[in-house]
Amino acid sequence: MLCALAAIPILIAVAVRVSSAVPPGRGPAFLDRIAQNGLFVGVTALVVSVPLFLPLTVGVVAGDTIAGEAGQGTLRYLLVAPAGRVRLLIVKYAGTALFVVVAPLVVALTGAGIGAALFPVGPVTLLSGDTIGPGEAVVRLLLIAAYLAVSLLGLSAIGLFISTLTDVPVGAMAATVVLSVVAQVLDALPQLEWLHPWLFSHYWLDFGDLLRQPVSWDSFAVNALLQGGYIAVFGALAYGRFITKDVLS
Amino acid sequence: MTRKWLRWLPAVAVPAVIAAGALAGSLPARAGDPLPPRTPEQVLQLIAQHREPALSGTLEQSSELGLPELPKTGAGSDSSGTAWLELLTGPHTARVYRDGPDNARIQVLDRLAERNAVRHGNEVWFYNSKDNTASHLQLPAGTADHYGSGKDVTATPDQLAAMFLAKVDPSTDVSVGADVQVAGREAYNLVLTPRSDATLVSSIAVAVDGQTGLPLGVEVKARGQSEPAFRVAYTSLTLGAPDASVFTFSPPPGATVKEIQVPEHQEGKESANATPPAAKDSTHKPVVTGSGWESVAEFPAGTAGSTPDAAALLEQATVPVQGGRLLSTALVNVLVLDDGQVFVGSVPLERLQAAVLQK
């Protein structure tokens, strides 16, 4: 799955490399900057993968946690060990969280790498029009990856909860992915403005705030708080469901 | 059975705690001492004596003008033709940095994009990250304070307040409402209410910082609308000079740089994309009839729809009425006659049509 994610920046970079110059203001954000600076491949790839690809992979990993073991019939044997259900749940969530941290990092770093290989690397223009050196740009790229990792933790907690509800892993995966799509659709409807700050996907694309000069940390903080809330609520629900669950298979 | 339900307890408790926390967080916190009561005249004086401050802050602007909200596609881009209209619909956030009269920077924070206006001394730069274009403007020495300090991108509360307060005349009732809190600071609430009934404006509230006299927020209410039609206010404010590097700007490599000639008269500046096409042409001088809040400005033929782009936009935004087409918003009505004459006023349609007949 990480390989599939890594393919996104490679595809973008190769496509831009073989095609003619991209006119500014068309296509996904930052696409026109790639030809001038390879480091933007990482940013563009993240912009492209945030709405679907990253939630998709996270949904698959998170949905598989408990339901996968139950579906294969191995959950019973895991619970025979004197580790306890809470500990199993925590370990499963930690595994998902590790994937959530690694996934955006892979996209960003592969993008920066392939971009550096195919395009010139130089000072990076920020959204504010100021320029920073390549070293600082890589730091910003890592910050964006961290932002997205935080952003996806809430979704993975939801996935963990759904995974405890069913014994069919595919169902849990699909439900998680569908939820992330539904949240983004709701986020696009202006009639539901009151709901927007509560949607876990609301701040996903606000990582652009890290590309401003000076850096705007507001969205990072508010996003971290929101995702923390989602982890707490769905973590508690998953705990409640899992320790009361009858494990038969 | 009860034991099983007992185990669900944390699952119920955590959401409850978070909901309670969210509720408590949304309640307005009262902080600081209440301000000494002042008369409207004293508050006006307080505003008048405030000097160009050094500050950095975040502005939040929202409009409910009754214009259709333009779709905001997540990571996509929109055409520059609708950019000025977009500033009038939906919410916007901007960061403002100022240090004295000739250092200013305004950053309009869009999703994955940013519009900048930087003034450093007599150099003015505009930058739009969406199409990577920069415009440069060299101000003649000794230009008026506010000129070119990014007014085209967005208006700060003190610029707006100055504009509204300059128009205070006997047709306006000035009063001081209950103190408000803006950006965590206690502020006087100066309320301007038109005495006339024949205007769309119901009231204008200016939040004036109790300590410095700096206008912190402006709220314009329209008749028959509970939500403010236009609102701009600081959400955070730090007094004191921002880092000097904020005001230095040089166009990034690869950007398209355009040099703007400073026009002779002030109205003619067309730099950022915030100027409506109808107002751009300053060679036509408007004729104003009526007084105070009921005044109607009349633009001669040929003002509207000069370009095909603007004509198409006009066609979409207006509705046909007797004698022409009407662009109706919560605060301003624009009547475009069939022969191209334009009547503008924050008055009901009937008043505009009466002004047409009076000619």
Chai-1 contact restraints between the chains, C-beta under 6 A:
chainA,res_idxA,chainB,res_idxB,connection_type,confidence,min_distance_angstrom,max_distance_angstrom,comment,restraint_id
A,P24,B,D131,contact,1.0,0.0,6.0,A-B,restraint_1
A,P24,B,N132,contact,1.0,0.0,6.0,A-B,restraint_2
A,G25,B,S77,contact,1.0,0.0,6.0,A-B,restraint_3
A,G25,B,K130,contact,1.0,0.0,6.0,A-B,restraint_4
A,G25,B,D131,contact,1.0,0.0,6.0,A-B,restraint_5
A,P28,B,A75,contact,1.0,0.0,6.0,A-B,restraint_6
A,A29,B,A75,contact,1.0,0.0,6.0,A-B,restraint_7
A,A29,B,L112,contact,1.0,0.0,6.0,A-B,restraint_8
A,Q36,B,G254,contact,1.0,0.0,6.0,A-B,restraint_9
A,V47,B,A75,contact,1.0,0.0,6.0,A-B,restraint_10
A,T125,B,P252,contact,1.0,0.0,6.0,A-B,restraint_11
A,L127,B,E114,contact,1.0,0.0,6.0,A-B,restraint_12
A,L127,B,S129,contact,1.0,0.0,6.0,A-B,restraint_13
A,S128,B,E114,contact,1.0,0.0,6.0,A-B,restraint_14
A,S128,B,N116,contact,1.0,0.0,6.0,A-B,restraint_15
A,G129,B,N116,contact,1.0,0.0,6.0,A-B,restraint_16
A,G129,B,Y127,contact,1.0,0.0,6.0,A-B,restraint_17
A,G129,B,P252,contact,1.0,0.0,6.0,A-B,restraint_18
A,T131,B,P252,contact,1.0,0.0,6.0,A-B,restraint_19
A,P190,B,E69,contact,1.0,0.0,6.0,A-B,restraint_20
A,L205,B,G74,contact,1.0,0.0,6.0,A-B,restraint_21
A,L205,B,R111,contact,1.0,0.0,6.0,A-B,restraint_22
A,G208,B,L112,contact,1.0,0.0,6.0,A-B,restraint_23
A,G229,B,I18,contact,1.0,0.0,6.0,A-B,restraint_24
A,A232,B,V14,contact,1.0,0.0,6.0,A-B,restraint_25
A,V233,B,V14,contact,1.0,0.0,6.0,A-B,restraint_26
A,V233,B,P15,contact,1.0,0.0,6.0,A-B,restraint_27
A,A236,B,P10,contact,1.0,0.0,6.0,A-B,restraint_28
A,A236,B,A11,contact,1.0,0.0,6.0,A-B,restraint_29
A,A236,B,V14,contact,1.0,0.0,6.0,A-B,restraint_30
A,L237,B,A11,contact,1.0,0.0,6.0,A-B,restraint_31
A,G240,B,W8,contact,1.0,0.0,6.0,A-B,restraint_32
A,G240,B,A11,contact,1.0,0.0,6.0,A-B,restraint_33
A,I243,B,R7,contact,1.0,0.0,6.0,A-B,restraint_34
A,T244,B,K4,contact,1.0,0.0,6.0,A-B,restraint_35
A,T244,B,R7,contact,1.0,0.0,6.0,A-B,restraint_36
